[in-house]
Amino acid sequence: MYFFKRLRTRYILHRHPICHELWAQISNSLVILQGMTAVEKAHLRELTTLFLHQKKFVGAQDFHLTDYMCVVIATQACLPVLKLGMSCLSGWLEVIVYPDAFRITRDVTDDSGVVHHQEQTLIGESWSRGPLILSWQDVEKDMFGKRLGCNVVIHEIAHKLDVLNGSANGFPPLHTDMVIKAWSASLSTAYENLIRRLNLHHSSCINAYAATNPAEFFAVISEYFFCAPEVLHTNFPDIYKQLLLYYRQDTLSRHLNL
């Protein structure tokens, strides 16, 4: 079975390669990829090729998607799984892209059992077994690192990884060489301290949205791990260590070697 899987992968990479000029343009302009080795980029290109072949890209509201846009999104979606493997991104098919932030309406039941219609404006969303939904305007902003520690694609992919354990709770499936207690203690302590600081109206060194719930905390610290590792390592060294063990990438060394 493994042999046929490898054969299928080689077939896809050979028959559906990303145009060299397009890959060079995107890989050189994406800030999040700076500092990666040539070997890492080559592997990322392969994963990106497989992602483009496996997923269906859909432009919402008649938004026209170009090859450039699709490769930009796919490249960033594959970065977190560079050392984890494409199987972590299986079980769902569509990538839906809006031109900019989009509005959704949901029915929310309060503690009294009363249903309320709640409207939200989002730049990204990730469903457990459903699509990855993104705002292109925000994807484009994040390409050039205009917002410290922000990357909507990384954020939503972190949610996809989180739910592999069954629910979104900031606890993705850990590797066998990782200590569950160390992960739980590091993230729980930092999460609770963040909530405490915000309740006292103190400033936060990371996006306050991380205090929404444990799932959002994991997604936000994943953004910082890839986009602003210096901030994460300086303020949350224990969390940086846990994410280094989980993602198996030393993003701080990449940034320091620029």
C-alpha positions in Angstrom: 0.0 0.0 0.0 2.8 2.4 0.9 4.5 1.7 -2.4 1.4 2.6 -4.4 1.0 5.8 -2.4 4.5 6.8 -3.1 4.0 6.0 -6.8 0.8 8.1 -6.8 2.6 11.0 -5.2 5.5 10.9 -7.7 2.9 10.8 -10.5 1.2 14.0 -9.2 4.4 15.8 -8.7 5.6 15.0 -12.2 2.3 15.7 -14.0 1.1 18.7 -12.0 4.2 20.8 -11.2 4.0 24.4 -10.0 5.4 26.7 -12.7 9.0 27.4 -11.8 8.7 31.2 -12.3 5.5 31.3 -10.3 7.1 29.4 -7.4 10.2 31.5 -7.4 8.0 34.7 -7.3 5.9 33.5 -4.4 8.6 31.8 -2.4 10.8 34.8 -2.6 8.1 37.3 -1.6 6.4 35.4 1.2 8.0 36.9 4.4 7.0 33.8 6.4 9.3 31.6 4.3 12.4 33.8 4.7 15.3 31.9 6.4 14.2 28.5 5.2 16.9 26.3 3.6 16.8 25.2 0.0 15.9 21.7 1.1 13.0 22.9 3.2 11.6 25.0 0.4 11.9 22.1 -2.1 9.9 19.9 0.3 7.4 22.7 0.8 7.0 23.0 -2.9 6.1 19.3 -3.1 3.6 19.6 -0.4 2.1 22.7 -2.0 1.7 20.8 -5.3 -0.1 17.9 -3.6 -2.4 20.4 -1.7 -3.3 22.1 -5.0 -4.1 18.7 -6.5 -6.1 17.5 -3.5 -8.2 20.6 -2.7 -10.8 22.4 -4.7 -10.4 26.2 -4.7 -13.7 28.2 -4.9 -14.1 31.9 -5.3 -17.0 33.2 -3.3 -19.2 36.1 -4.5 -18.0 35.5 -8.1 -14.4 36.2 -6.9 -12.0 35.2 -9.7 -9.1 33.1 -8.3 -5.8 33.1 -10.2 -3.1 30.5 -10.0 -1.0 33.0 -8.1 -3.6 33.3 -5.4 -4.1 29.6 -5.1 -0.4 28.9 -4.8 0.0 31.7 -2.2 -2.7 30.1 0.0 -1.6 26.5 -0.5 2.1 27.3 0.3 1.1 28.9 3.7 -1.3 26.1 4.4 1.4 23.5 4.0 4.1 25.3 6.0 2.7 24.1 9.4 2.7 20.5 8.2 6.2 20.6 6.6 7.4 18.0 9.1 4.0 16.5 10.0 2.9 15.3 6.6 -0.1 15.9 4.3 -2.2 13.3 6.1 -2.8 16.0 8.7 -4.8 18.0 6.1 -6.9 15.1 4.9 -10.7 14.7 5.5 -11.8 17.9 3.9 -11.9 19.2 0.3 -12.7 22.9 -0.3 -10.8 26.2 0.1 -13.3 29.0 -0.2 -11.9 32.4 -0.8 -13.8 35.7 -0.4 -12.4 38.9 -1.8 -12.4 40.5 1.7 -13.9 40.0 5.1 -17.2 38.2 5.1 -20.3 38.3 7.3 -21.9 35.2 8.7 -25.1 34.7 10.7 -25.5 32.0 13.3 -28.1 30.9 15.8 -26.6 30.9 19.3 -28.4 29.5 22.4 -27.8 31.3 25.7 -27.8 29.8 29.2 -31.6 30.2 29.4 -32.2 28.3 26.2 -33.1 31.3 24.2 -31.9 31.3 20.6 -30.3 34.5 19.3 -29.3 35.5 15.8 -25.6 36.5 15.9 -23.9 38.3 13.1 -20.1 38.3 12.8 -17.5 39.7 10.3 -14.7 37.2 9.8 -11.5 37.1 7.8 -11.2 33.3 8.1 -13.0 30.2 9.3 -12.2 26.5 9.6 -14.8 23.8 9.9 -13.9 20.4 11.4 -14.7 18.3 8.3 -15.6 21.2 6.1 -14.0 23.9 4.1 -11.1 26.3 4.9 -12.6 29.8 4.4 -10.4 32.9 3.9 -10.4 36.5 3.0 -8.0 37.2 0.1 -7.5 40.8 1.2 -6.2 39.6 4.6 -4.1 36.7 3.0 -2.5 39.4 0.9 -1.7 41.6 3.8 -0.1 38.7 5.7 2.1 37.9 2.7 4.3 40.9 3.5 4.2 40.7 7.3 2.2 43.9 7.6 0.6 42.7 10.9 3.0 41.4 13.6 2.3 37.8 14.5 -0.7 37.6 12.1 -1.3 35.1 9.4 -4.9 34.1 8.7 -3.9 30.9 6.8 -1.7 29.6 9.6 -4.4 30.5 12.1 -7.1 28.4 10.3 -4.7 25.5 9.6 -3.9 25.4 13.3 -7.6 24.9 13.9 -7.6 22.0 11.4 -4.7 20.4 13.3 -6.4 21.0 16.6 -9.6 19.1 15.8 -7.6 16.0 14.7 -8.0 15.0 18.4 -11.8 15.2 18.0 -12.6 18.7 19.2 -11.1 22.2 19.0 -9.6 22.6 22.5 -6.0 23.6 21.9 -4.8 20.0 22.2 -3.8 18.5 18.9 -2.5 15.0 18.7 1.0 15.1 20.2 4.0 13.1 19.1 4.9 10.0 21.1 8.1 11.7 22.4 6.2 14.7 23.8 5.0 14.9 27.4 1.3 15.7 27.7 1.7 17.2 31.1 4.3 19.6 29.9 2.1 20.7 27.0 -0.9 21.2 29.2 0.9 23.0 31.9 2.7 25.4 29.5 -0.4 26.4 27.5 -2.8 26.4 30.4 -0.6 28.7 32.6 0.0 31.1 29.8 -3.7 31.2 28.8 -4.8 31.9 32.3 -2.2 34.6 32.8 -3.3 36.2 29.6 -6.9 36.3 30.7 -5.8 37.7 34.1 -3.8 40.5 32.5 -6.7 41.5 30.1 -9.2 41.5 33.0 -6.9 43.9 34.8 -6.8 46.0 31.6 -3.1 45.4 31.2 -1.5 45.3 27.7 -0.8 41.9 26.1 2.3 41.0 24.1 0.2 38.9 21.8 -3.1 39.4 20.1 -5.8 39.6 22.8 -8.0 37.3 20.6 -6.0 34.5 22.0 -8.0 34.8 25.3 -11.2 33.9 23.5 -10.9 30.2 24.3 -8.1 27.5 24.3 -8.7 26.7 20.6 -8.1 30.3 19.6 -5.1 30.5 22.0 -3.5 27.6 20.2 -4.3 29.2 16.8 -2.8 32.6 17.7 0.4 31.2 19.3 0.8 29.2 16.1 0.7 32.4 14.1 3.4 33.9 16.3 5.5 30.8 16.2 5.7 31.1 12.4 5.4 34.8 11.9 7.0 36.4 15.0 8.9 33.7 16.9 11.1 36.2 18.7 8.0 37.6 20.4 6.8 34.2 21.4 10.2 33.0 22.6 10.9 36.1 24.6 7.5 36.2 26.4 6.5 32.5 26.4 9.7 30.4 26.2 7.9 27.3 27.5 5.3 27.6 24.8 7.9 28.1 22.1 9.6 24.9 23.2 6.3 23.0 23.0 5.5 24.3 19.6 9.0 23.5 18.4 8.5 20.0 19.5 5.1 19.8 17.9 5.7 21.4 14.6 9.3 20.1 14.5 10.5 23.4 13.0 12.9 25.9 14.7 11.4 29.1 13.3 13.4 31.3 15.7 16.7 30.1 14.2 15.3 30.9 10.7 14.5 34.4 11.7 17.8 35.0 13.5 19.7 33.8 10.4 18.1 36.3 8.1 
